[in-house]
Amino acid sequence: MAADDAHLLVVDDDERIRSLLRKFLVRSGFLVTTARDAAHARRILAGLEFDLIVLDVMMPGEDGISFCRALRHQSGTPVMLLTARGETEDRIAGLEAGADDYLPKPFEPKELLLRINAILRRAPQAEAKPIPKTILHLGPVRYDITKGEMRQDEALVRLTATESQLMRIFSARPHEPVSRLELVEELSRSGGQTQERAVDVQITRLRRKIEADPKQPRYLQTVRGSGYMLAPDDA
């Protein structure tokens, strides 16, 4: 996705930071809307769709991690978290809440731009080259490789950009173990998470959307000593 096609929502309670981010991102070719807190963002999201949300963690009222977690119940829009807290536990908490990436403050604007572009590259594209339609069945869940869509019965299961990338990797190699290192490398090529611990977090989140019992996975299996494997019913 090109920058001039992408509409970003920047949510930060600091007016100066909102203004600086908006000016920088607009100069970089994005369409940008800003919100001062989670409540303001909810009102905007009720009427507009965005390609990515840049979300501050430390906000009064509803914090960014809680807001991100709530978003994940209704939207697959990619989320980039910004925070002054850069400890490993805080990054993991952000990823577990559904964020696609996590950038500690202070940061170089160019790094933010690179990470945003990386997330947008991983996001499912509206137009893709046609390939033969293939459906993978995971119990009541169906994954359409052509569209990059997951459905349970007729309801769309919303995937984050990273979850979509993982499904594309696994669906290209059903019943074949994919090592954690391979997943790290594949995601890194698209600018994704580059640590094995982060991959484990993403796998856990994806299992919640696929498995009847995520603690005893049937379809997204752990292969001891080899990594992870997607085992659909009909592949």
C-alpha positions as CSV (number, residue, x, y, z in Angstrom):
1,M,0.0,0.0,0.0
2,A,1.4,3.4,-1.0
3,A,1.6,6.2,1.6
4,D,-0.8,8.4,-0.4
5,D,-3.4,5.6,-0.2
6,A,-3.2,5.2,3.5
7,H,-5.3,7.1,6.1
8,L,-3.8,7.1,9.6
9,L,-5.4,7.8,13.0
10,V,-3.0,9.3,15.6
11,V,-4.2,9.0,19.2
12,D,-2.2,10.9,21.8
13,D,-3.2,13.2,24.7
14,D,-0.2,15.5,24.2
15,E,-1.3,18.2,21.8
16,R,2.3,19.0,20.8
17,I,3.1,15.4,19.9
18,R,-0.2,15.1,18.0
19,S,0.7,18.2,16.0
20,L,4.3,17.1,15.3
21,L,3.3,13.6,14.2
22,R,0.5,14.9,12.0
23,K,2.8,17.4,10.2
24,F,5.6,14.7,9.8
25,L,3.2,12.0,8.5
26,V,1.4,14.4,6.2
27,R,4.8,15.5,4.7
28,S,5.5,11.8,4.2
29,G,2.4,11.4,2.1
30,F,-0.2,10.1,4.5
31,L,-3.7,11.3,5.1
32,V,-3.8,11.9,8.9
33,T,-6.6,12.3,11.5
34,T,-5.9,12.9,15.1
35,A,-7.7,12.2,18.4
36,R,-6.9,13.4,21.9
37,D,-7.9,10.3,23.8
38,A,-9.6,6.9,23.5
39,A,-13.1,8.3,23.8
40,H,-12.4,10.8,21.0
41,A,-10.9,8.1,18.9
42,R,-14.1,5.9,19.4
43,R,-16.3,8.7,18.1
44,I,-14.0,9.1,15.0
45,L,-13.9,5.4,14.3
46,A,-17.7,5.2,14.4
47,G,-17.8,7.1,11.2
48,L,-14.4,6.5,9.5
49,E,-12.2,3.6,8.6
50,F,-8.4,3.7,8.8
51,D,-5.5,1.8,7.4
52,L,-3.5,2.1,10.6
53,I,-3.8,3.5,14.1
54,V,-0.8,5.1,15.9
55,L,-1.7,4.9,19.6
56,D,-0.1,6.3,22.7
57,V,-0.1,4.0,25.7
58,M,0.0,6.4,28.6
59,M,-3.2,8.4,28.3
60,P,-5.6,9.6,31.0
61,G,-8.8,7.6,31.3
62,E,-8.7,4.5,29.1
63,D,-5.0,3.7,28.4
64,G,-3.7,2.7,25.0
65,I,-3.3,-1.0,25.8
66,S,-6.9,-1.3,27.1
67,F,-8.1,0.6,24.0
68,C,-6.1,-1.6,21.7
69,R,-7.5,-4.8,23.3
70,A,-11.1,-3.4,22.9
71,L,-10.4,-2.6,19.2
72,R,-9.3,-6.2,18.6
73,H,-12.8,-7.4,19.4
74,Q,-14.3,-5.3,16.5
75,S,-11.5,-4.5,14.0
76,G,-8.4,-5.8,12.4
77,T,-7.0,-2.4,11.7
78,P,-3.2,-2.5,12.4
79,V,-2.1,-0.7,15.6
80,M,1.3,0.8,16.3
81,L,1.8,1.6,20.0
82,L,3.9,4.5,21.2
83,T,5.1,4.7,24.8
84,A,7.7,6.0,27.2
85,R,7.8,2.5,28.8
86,G,10.1,0.3,26.8
87,E,10.7,-2.6,29.1
88,T,10.3,-6.1,27.6
89,E,7.2,-6.8,29.8
90,D,5.6,-3.7,28.5
91,R,6.3,-4.7,24.8
92,I,4.9,-8.1,25.4
93,A,1.8,-6.6,27.1
94,G,1.2,-4.5,24.0
95,L,1.6,-7.4,21.6
96,E,-0.8,-9.5,23.7
97,A,-3.3,-6.7,23.6
98,G,-3.3,-7.0,19.8
99,A,-0.7,-4.4,18.7
100,D,1.2,-5.0,15.5
101,D,4.3,-3.2,16.6
102,Y,5.6,-1.2,19.6
103,L,7.9,1.8,19.5
104,P,9.4,3.3,22.7
105,K,9.7,7.0,23.2
106,P,11.8,9.0,22.4
107,F,12.1,7.7,18.8
108,E,13.5,9.0,15.5
109,P,10.6,10.0,13.2
110,K,12.3,8.1,10.3
111,E,12.1,4.9,12.4
112,L,8.3,5.5,13.0
113,L,7.9,6.0,9.2
114,L,9.8,2.8,8.4
115,R,7.7,0.8,10.9
116,I,4.4,2.2,9.6
117,N,5.3,1.4,6.1
118,A,6.4,-2.2,7.1
119,I,3.0,-2.8,8.8
120,L,1.1,-1.4,5.7
121,R,3.1,-3.8,3.5
122,R,2.0,-6.7,5.6
123,A,-1.6,-5.7,5.6
124,P,-3.9,-7.6,3.2
125,Q,-4.1,-5.8,-0.1
126,A,-7.5,-4.7,-1.5
127,E,-6.3,-6.0,-5.0
128,A,-4.2,-9.0,-5.3
129,K,-3.1,-11.1,-8.3
130,P,-5.7,-13.8,-8.9
131,I,-4.8,-17.3,-7.8
132,P,-6.9,-20.4,-7.8
133,K,-9.4,-20.3,-5.0
134,T,-8.4,-22.5,-2.1
135,I,-10.2,-23.0,1.1
136,L,-8.6,-24.5,4.2
137,H,-11.1,-26.0,6.8
138,L,-10.1,-25.7,10.4
139,G,-13.2,-27.2,12.1
140,P,-15.9,-24.5,11.9
141,V,-13.3,-22.0,10.7
142,R,-12.6,-21.5,7.0
143,Y,-9.5,-19.7,5.6
144,D,-9.7,-18.4,2.0
145,I,-6.1,-18.3,0.8
146,T,-7.1,-16.3,-2.3
147,K,-8.8,-13.5,-0.3
148,G,-6.7,-13.9,2.9
149,E,-10.0,-14.1,4.8
150,M,-10.9,-16.2,7.8
151,R,-14.6,-16.9,8.6
152,Q,-16.3,-18.9,11.3
153,D,-19.7,-20.0,9.9
154,E,-20.5,-16.9,7.9
155,A,-19.0,-14.4,10.3
156,L,-15.7,-12.7,9.3
157,V,-12.9,-13.3,11.8
158,R,-10.8,-10.2,11.9
159,L,-7.0,-10.7,11.7
160,T,-4.3,-8.3,12.5
161,A,-1.7,-7.6,9.8
162,T,0.8,-9.9,11.5
163,E,-1.8,-12.7,12.0
164,S,-2.7,-12.4,8.3
165,Q,1.0,-12.8,7.4
166,L,1.3,-15.9,9.6
167,M,-1.7,-17.5,8.0
168,R,-0.3,-16.8,4.5
169,I,3.0,-18.5,5.6
170,F,1.3,-21.5,7.2
171,S,-1.4,-22.0,4.5
172,A,1.4,-22.2,1.8
173,R,2.8,-25.1,3.7
174,P,0.0,-27.1,5.3
175,H,1.0,-30.1,7.4
176,E,4.6,-29.0,7.2
177,P,6.4,-27.7,10.3
178,V,7.7,-24.2,10.1
179,S,10.5,-23.3,12.6
180,R,10.3,-20.3,14.8
181,L,13.5,-19.0,13.1
182,E,11.8,-19.3,9.7
183,L,8.8,-17.4,11.0
184,V,11.1,-14.7,12.4
185,E,12.9,-14.4,9.0
186,E,9.6,-14.4,7.0
187,L,8.1,-11.7,9.1
188,S,11.4,-9.7,9.1
189,R,11.3,-9.6,5.3
190,S,8.1,-7.7,5.6
191,G,9.3,-5.5,8.5
192,G,7.5,-7.5,11.2
193,Q,8.6,-8.7,14.6
194,T,12.1,-10.1,14.7
195,Q,12.2,-11.9,18.0
196,E,11.1,-15.5,18.7
197,R,9.3,-14.5,21.9
198,A,7.2,-12.1,19.9
199,V,6.4,-14.8,17.3
200,D,5.2,-17.0,20.2
201,V,2.8,-14.2,21.4
202,Q,1.4,-13.9,17.9
203,I,0.9,-17.7,17.6
204,T,-1.0,-17.6,20.9
205,R,-3.3,-14.8,19.7
206,L,-3.9,-16.6,16.4
207,R,-4.8,-19.8,18.2
208,R,-7.5,-18.0,20.1
209,K,-9.2,-17.3,16.7
210,I,-8.8,-20.8,15.3
211,E,-9.0,-23.3,18.2
212,A,-11.9,-24.5,20.2
213,D,-9.4,-24.9,23.1
214,P,-6.3,-22.8,22.5
215,K,-4.4,-24.6,25.3
216,Q,-4.8,-27.9,23.4
217,P,-4.4,-26.8,19.8
218,R,-5.8,-29.1,17.1
219,Y,-5.1,-27.1,14.0
220,L,-2.1,-24.8,14.8
221,Q,0.1,-27.3,16.4
222,T,3.4,-27.1,18.2
223,V,5.9,-29.6,16.7
224,R,8.5,-30.3,19.4
225,G,11.9,-29.4,18.2
226,S,10.6,-28.2,14.8
227,G,8.3,-25.2,15.4
228,Y,4.7,-24.8,14.4
229,M,2.4,-26.5,11.9
230,L,-1.0,-25.8,10.4
231,A,-3.0,-29.0,10.1
232,P,-6.2,-28.3,8.3
233,D,-8.9,-30.9,7.9
234,D,-8.7,-31.2,4.1
235,A,-5.1,-30.5,3.1
